[in-house]
Amino acid sequence: MTVHEVINKIVNTEKNKELLEDIPHKEFLDLSIVFQCIVSQEELGTASILIHNVHLRLWDVTLEELHRTAEKNTPRLMQYEIKPMAEVLCDIMQSENPDQYDHDECMADFADSVPMYVLSNKNRVEGAGCMLYPNVISDFADKVGSDLYIIPSSIHELLLLPTENDEGSAEIKSMIREINDTQVSEEEILSYSLYYYNREAGEIVIL
């Protein structure tokens, strides 16, 4: 087994209190940034291993050094992707029934829907941490010309909703709770919070 690179991901702080006592982490809003090693195992393919406090002692590195390394590595190794939700849904439906599904017709059906976007990495695995990548959120907000609601769909992805669409935050919070309680497995829930990116302040906050 060969250690290749250190990357980060985000988890819910409250839900992982016991685990966080034993692993290096940095807090971010109601989340925690934790760290993994990408490893190569010929028999099993590529996998990652969570870094524990004991690793820092063995490697003689500090939390800050680990964090800086992961900040550089993660965007490079786990490249982000932002797609319209309509496109993501139509792609999924087409992949499930490729011979009988009309992708263009599906996209046309979503033409009048509120524009919402999916942010994840290209592997669509533990991609919610893409919100930490430098300038990803700010550049997208500038592109659409709006502040953003950031909806924690799961540990794998986030939904971005331009606030100019005037969706009420109370309704979105209710939606987050309902989806987490009915459609997301317990281990894949990221947060019950609604996040907000303010273009003028250049920061993400919890509403």
Buried (B, 14 or more C-beta within 10 A) or exposed (E): EEEEBBBBBBBBBEBBEEBBEEBBBBEBBBBBBBBBBBBEEEEEEEEBEBBBEEBBEEEEBEEEEBBEBBBBBBBEBBEBBBBBBBBBBBBEBBEEEEEEEEEEEBBEEBEEEEBBBBBBBEEEEBBBBBBBBEEBBBEBBEEBEBBBBBBBBBBBBBBBBBBEEEBEEEEBBEBBEEBBEEEBEEEBBBBBBBBBBEBEEEEBEEE
